[in-house]
Amino acid sequence: MQQNADTDVLQALDAVLQARKEATGDSSYVASLYEKGLNKILEKVGEEASEVIIAAKDCDGEQGQEALLGEIADLWFHSMVLLAQQGLSSGQVLAILQERFGLSGHEEKASRS
Ligand SMILES: N=c1c2ncn([C@@H]3O[C@H](COP(=O)(O)OP(=O)(O)OP(=O)(O)O)[C@@H](O)[C@H]3O)c2ncn1[C@@H]1O[C@H](COP(=O)(O)O)[C@@H](O)[C@H]1O
């Protein structure tokens, strides 16, 4: 199984995604997505989400778990490309999760009315 990694990698990747705004598509996959635009990035997010579903349905044993982790990494990565393209960062998503941490989904829903 893969080793655990901490959230530093998200911050480092945010910086790379930002820097790729100055790169060209022939040298960088991320820059190629920026060049193709929002619709292509959304297509990749949708495609990767579908691959997560398929991998989860087939998730049997260590190999299946490795495959699922790989697909979720692809989904997170493409979601981060979307955030960067929109001028946002994973840090902002983490802040929302931090705010929600410990608050039951049922309680949060009840507090809305
Ligand atoms: N984490 C990733 C990462 N995860 C997945 N991918 C790429 O995402 C692509 C999507 O996989 P697919 O199988 O869907 O690709 P595909 O069939 O070639 O895609 P399409 O032609 O259908 O769009 C693959 O090319 C993967 O290599 C990534 N590409 C880059 N990164 C990170 O982004 C950084 C910058 O990348 P570059 O901009 O390419 O230098 C890298 O240093 C990495 O840290």
The ligand as a Gaussian input file, in Angstrom:
#p B3LYP/6-31G(d) Opt

LIG

0 1
 N       -0.300000      15.097000     -10.099000
 C       -0.234000      15.215000     -11.321000
 C       -0.987000      14.358000     -12.183000
 N       -1.849000      13.364000     -11.916000
 C       -2.281000      12.919000     -13.109000
 N       -1.702000      13.624000     -14.123000
 C       -1.871000      13.477000     -15.572000
 O       -3.236000      13.575000     -15.867000
 C       -3.456000      12.993000     -17.148000
 C       -4.836000      12.394000     -17.131000
 O       -4.846000      11.041000     -17.268000
 P       -5.674000      10.386000     -18.449000
 O       -5.374000       8.945000     -18.411000
 O       -7.085000      10.823000     -18.370000
 O       -4.908000      11.149000     -19.636000
 P       -5.039000      11.230000     -21.133000
 O       -5.825000      10.103000     -21.663000
 O       -3.629000      11.440000     -21.631000
 O       -5.842000      12.609000     -21.238000
 P       -6.672000      13.225000     -22.417000
 O       -5.745000      13.290000     -23.591000
 O       -7.875000      12.325000     -22.597000
 O       -7.067000      14.580000     -21.888000
 C       -2.261000      12.080000     -17.426000
 O       -1.490000      12.666000     -18.458000
 C       -1.495000      12.108000     -16.110000
 O       -0.089000      12.054000     -16.271000
 C       -0.894000      14.540000     -13.585000
 N       -0.124000      15.501000     -14.154000
 C        0.596000      16.302000     -13.329000
 N        0.549000      16.197000     -11.945000
 C        1.298000      17.154000     -11.094000
 O        1.328000      18.404000     -11.758000
 C        2.661000      18.846000     -11.887000
 C        2.797000      19.661000     -13.141000
 O        2.597000      18.852000     -14.277000
 P        3.022000      19.390000     -15.715000
 O        2.238000      20.610000     -15.960000
 O        2.707000      18.303000     -16.704000
 O        4.498000      19.664000     -15.650000
 C        3.511000      17.560000     -11.883000
 O        4.824000      17.806000     -11.441000
 C        2.744000      16.727000     -10.872000
 O        3.106000      17.116000      -9.554000

